[in-house]
Amino acid sequence: MKTQSTQLLPAINQNDLDRLTHVVKETVATSLENQAKVFSAADLWKIQRTRKMRVQRRMIA
């Protein structure tokens, strides 16, 4: 079994090269800026976890 390759990259034809290098114009979605953040269960868990840590630190000191 051959362990070393003589070619670093396989040969790419012109059609594939054109598709890979095609530039796509991007736009910024401005409608997402005004949406309010939804309060989720993960947010509640984070608040409870930080509150529990504060109480534990108070008991240690």
DRENTIZA-378349 format. One record per atom (N, C-alpha, C, O): residue number from 0; residue in one letter; atom name; x, y, z. Coordinates in steps of 0.1 Angstrom, whole numbers, plus 5000, padded with zeros to 4 digits. Example, Ala and Ser with C-alpha at 12.3 -4.5 7.8 and 13.67 -1.06 7.14 Angstrom:
BEGIN
[0,A,N,[5132,4943,5078]],
[0,A,CA,[5123,4955,5078]],
[0,A,C,[5132,4967,5078]],
[0,A,O,[5142,4967,5085]],
[1,S,N,[5128,4978,5071]],
[1,S,CA,[5137,4989,5071]],
[1,S,C,[5129,5000,5079]],
[1,S,O,[5134,5011,5080]],
// end
This chain:
BEGIN
[0,M,N,[5008,4988,5000]],
[0,M,CA,[5000,5000,5000]],
[0,M,C,[5009,5012,5000]],
[0,M,O,[5019,5013,5007]],
[1,K,N,[5005,5022,4992]],
[1,K,CA,[5013,5034,4990]],
[1,K,C,[5010,5044,5002]],
[1,K,O,[4998,5047,5004]],
[2,T,N,[5020,5048,5009]],
[2,T,CA,[5018,5057,5021]],
[2,T,C,[5021,5072,5017]],
[2,T,O,[5017,5080,5025]],
[3,Q,N,[5027,5074,5006]],
[3,Q,CA,[5030,5088,5003]],
[3,Q,C,[5024,5091,4989]],
[3,Q,O,[5023,5083,4981]],
[4,S,N,[5019,5103,4988]],
[4,S,CA,[5013,5108,4976]],
[4,S,C,[5022,5117,4968]],
[4,S,O,[5029,5125,4974]],
[5,T,N,[5023,5115,4955]],
[5,T,CA,[5031,5123,4947]],
[5,T,C,[5025,5136,4944]],
[5,T,O,[5032,5146,4941]],
[6,Q,N,[5011,5137,4944]],
[6,Q,CA,[5004,5149,4941]],
[6,Q,C,[4998,5154,4954]],
[6,Q,O,[4992,5146,4962]],
[7,L,N,[5000,5167,4957]],
[7,L,CA,[4994,5172,4969]],
[7,L,C,[4979,5174,4968]],
[7,L,O,[4972,5170,4978]],
[8,L,N,[4974,5179,4957]],
[8,L,CA,[4960,5180,4955]],
[8,L,C,[4956,5174,4942]],
[8,L,O,[4964,5173,4932]],
[9,P,N,[4945,5168,4941]],
[9,P,CA,[4940,5162,4928]],
[9,P,C,[4938,5173,4918]],
[9,P,O,[4936,5185,4921]],
[10,A,N,[4939,5169,4905]],
[10,A,CA,[4937,5179,4894]],
[10,A,C,[4922,5184,4894]],
[10,A,O,[4913,5176,4896]],
[11,I,N,[4920,5197,4892]],
[11,I,CA,[4907,5203,4892]],
[11,I,C,[4905,5208,4878]],
[11,I,O,[4913,5216,4873]],
[12,N,N,[4893,5205,4872]],
[12,N,CA,[4891,5210,4859]],
[12,N,C,[4885,5224,4860]],
[12,N,O,[4882,5229,4871]],
[13,Q,N,[4885,5231,4849]],
[13,Q,CA,[4881,5246,4848]],
[13,Q,C,[4867,5248,4853]],
[13,Q,O,[4864,5258,4860]],
[14,N,N,[4858,5239,4850]],
[14,N,CA,[4844,5241,4854]],
[14,N,C,[4843,5240,4870]],
[14,N,O,[4836,5249,4876]],
[15,D,N,[4849,5231,4876]],
[15,D,CA,[4849,5230,4891]],
[15,D,C,[4856,5242,4897]],
[15,D,O,[4851,5247,4907]],
[16,L,N,[4867,5246,4891]],
[16,L,CA,[4874,5258,4896]],
[16,L,C,[4865,5271,4896]],
[16,L,O,[4866,5279,4905]],
[17,D,N,[4858,5272,4885]],
[17,D,CA,[4849,5284,4884]],
[17,D,C,[4838,5283,4894]],
[17,D,O,[4834,5293,4900]],
[18,R,N,[4832,5271,4897]],
[18,R,CA,[4822,5270,4907]],
[18,R,C,[4827,5273,4921]],
[18,R,O,[4820,5278,4929]],
[19,L,N,[4840,5269,4924]],
[19,L,CA,[4845,5271,4937]],
[19,L,C,[4849,5285,4940]],
[19,L,O,[4848,5290,4951]],
[20,T,N,[4852,5293,4929]],
[20,T,CA,[4857,5306,4931]],
[20,T,C,[4846,5316,4928]],
[20,T,O,[4849,5328,4928]],
[21,H,N,[4834,5312,4926]],
[21,H,CA,[4823,5321,4923]],
[21,H,C,[4819,5330,4935]],
[21,H,O,[4818,5324,4946]],
[22,V,N,[4818,5343,4933]],
[22,V,CA,[4816,5352,4944]],
[22,V,C,[4801,5354,4946]],
[22,V,O,[4794,5356,4937]],
[23,V,N,[4797,5353,4959]],
[23,V,CA,[4783,5354,4962]],
[23,V,C,[4781,5367,4970]],
[23,V,O,[4788,5370,4980]],
[24,K,N,[4772,5376,4966]],
[24,K,CA,[4769,5388,4972]],
[24,K,C,[4761,5385,4985]],
[24,K,O,[4751,5379,4984]],
[25,E,N,[4766,5391,4996]],
[25,E,CA,[4758,5388,5009]],
[25,E,C,[4752,5401,5013]],
[25,E,O,[4757,5412,5011]],
[26,T,N,[4740,5400,5020]],
[26,T,CA,[4733,5411,5025]],
[26,T,C,[4731,5409,5040]],
[26,T,O,[4731,5398,5045]],
[27,V,N,[4730,5420,5047]],
[27,V,CA,[4728,5420,5062]],
[27,V,C,[4713,5420,5064]],
[27,V,O,[4706,5429,5059]],
[28,A,N,[4708,5411,5073]],
[28,A,CA,[4694,5411,5077]],
[28,A,C,[4692,5422,5087]],
[28,A,O,[4696,5420,5098]],
[29,T,N,[4685,5432,5083]],
[29,T,CA,[4683,5443,5093]],
[29,T,C,[4670,5441,5101]],
[29,T,O,[4668,5448,5111]],
[30,S,N,[4661,5433,5096]],
[30,S,CA,[4648,5431,5103]],
[30,S,C,[4650,5423,5117]],
[30,S,O,[4641,5423,5125]],
[31,L,N,[4661,5417,5119]],
[31,L,CA,[4663,5409,5131]],
[31,L,C,[4667,5418,5143]],
[31,L,O,[4667,5413,5154]],
[32,E,N,[4671,5430,5141]],
[32,E,CA,[4676,5438,5152]],
[32,E,C,[4665,5443,5162]],
[32,E,O,[4668,5445,5173]],
[33,N,N,[4653,5444,5157]],
[33,N,CA,[4642,5449,5165]],
[33,N,C,[4634,5439,5173]],
[33,N,O,[4625,5442,5180]],
[34,Q,N,[4638,5426,5171]],
[34,Q,CA,[4630,5416,5178]],
[34,Q,C,[4635,5414,5193]],
[34,Q,O,[4647,5415,5196]],
[35,A,N,[4625,5413,5201]],
[35,A,CA,[4628,5411,5216]],
[35,A,C,[4633,5397,5219]],
[35,A,O,[4629,5388,5212]],
[36,K,N,[4642,5396,5228]],
[36,K,CA,[4647,5383,5232]],
[36,K,C,[4637,5375,5240]],
[36,K,O,[4631,5381,5249]],
[37,V,N,[4636,5363,5237]],
[37,V,CA,[4626,5354,5244]],
[37,V,C,[4633,5348,5256]],
[37,V,O,[4644,5343,5256]],
[38,F,N,[4626,5349,5268]],
[38,F,CA,[4632,5344,5280]],
[38,F,C,[4629,5329,5280]],
[38,F,O,[4618,5325,5280]],
[39,S,N,[4640,5321,5281]],
[39,S,CA,[4639,5307,5280]],
[39,S,C,[4641,5300,5293]],
[39,S,O,[4645,5306,5303]],
[40,A,N,[4639,5287,5293]],
[40,A,CA,[4642,5279,5305]],
[40,A,C,[4657,5279,5309]],
[40,A,O,[4661,5279,5320]],
[41,A,N,[4665,5280,5298]],
[41,A,CA,[4680,5280,5300]],
[41,A,C,[4684,5293,5308]],
[41,A,O,[4693,5293,5316]],
[42,D,N,[4677,5304,5304]],
[42,D,CA,[4680,5317,5311]],
[42,D,C,[4676,5316,5326]],
[42,D,O,[4683,5321,5335]],
[43,L,N,[4665,5310,5329]],
[43,L,CA,[4661,5308,5343]],
[43,L,C,[4670,5299,5350]],
[43,L,O,[4674,5302,5362]],
[44,W,N,[4675,5288,5344]],
[44,W,CA,[4685,5279,5351]],
[44,W,C,[4698,5287,5354]],
[44,W,O,[4704,5285,5364]],
[45,K,N,[4702,5296,5345]],
[45,K,CA,[4714,5303,5347]],
[45,K,C,[4713,5313,5359]],
[45,K,O,[4722,5314,5367]],
[46,I,N,[4701,5319,5360]],
[46,I,CA,[4698,5328,5371]],
[46,I,C,[4699,5321,5384]],
[46,I,O,[4705,5325,5394]],
[47,Q,N,[4692,5309,5384]],
[47,Q,CA,[4692,5301,5397]],
[47,Q,C,[4705,5296,5400]],
[47,Q,O,[4709,5295,5412]],
[48,R,N,[4713,5292,5391]],
[48,R,CA,[4727,5287,5393]],
[48,R,C,[4736,5298,5399]],
[48,R,O,[4743,5295,5408]],
[49,T,N,[4735,5310,5394]],
[49,T,CA,[4743,5321,5399]],
[49,T,C,[4739,5325,5413]],
[49,T,O,[4747,5329,5421]],
[50,R,N,[4726,5325,5415]],
[50,R,CA,[4721,5328,5428]],
[50,R,C,[4726,5318,5439]],
[50,R,O,[4729,5322,5450]],
[51,K,N,[4725,5305,5435]],
[51,K,CA,[4730,5294,5444]],
[51,K,C,[4745,5296,5447]],
[51,K,O,[4749,5294,5458]],
[52,M,N,[4753,5300,5437]],
[52,M,CA,[4767,5302,5439]],
[52,M,C,[4770,5313,5449]],
[52,M,O,[4779,5313,5457]],
[53,R,N,[4762,5324,5448]],
[53,R,CA,[4764,5336,5456]],
[53,R,C,[4761,5332,5471]],
[53,R,O,[4768,5336,5480]],
[54,V,N,[4750,5324,5473]],
[54,V,CA,[4747,5320,5487]],
[54,V,C,[4758,5310,5492]],
[54,V,O,[4761,5312,5504]],
[55,Q,N,[4763,5302,5484]],
[55,Q,CA,[4773,5293,5489]],
[55,Q,C,[4786,5300,5493]],
[55,Q,O,[4793,5297,5503]],
[56,R,N,[4789,5310,5485]],
[56,R,CA,[4801,5319,5488]],
[56,R,C,[4799,5326,5501]],
[56,R,O,[4809,5328,5508]],
[57,R,N,[4787,5331,5503]],
[57,R,CA,[4784,5338,5515]],
[57,R,C,[4786,5330,5528]],
[57,R,O,[4790,5334,5538]],
[58,M,N,[4782,5317,5526]],
[58,M,CA,[4783,5307,5538]],
[58,M,C,[4797,5304,5541]],
[58,M,O,[4800,5301,5552]],
[59,I,N,[4805,5303,5530]],
[59,I,CA,[4820,5300,5532]],
[59,I,C,[4827,5311,5539]],
[59,I,O,[4835,5308,5548]],
[60,A,N,[4825,5323,5535]],
[60,A,CA,[4832,5335,5541]],
[60,A,C,[4828,5338,5555]],
[60,A,O,[4834,5348,5560]],
// end
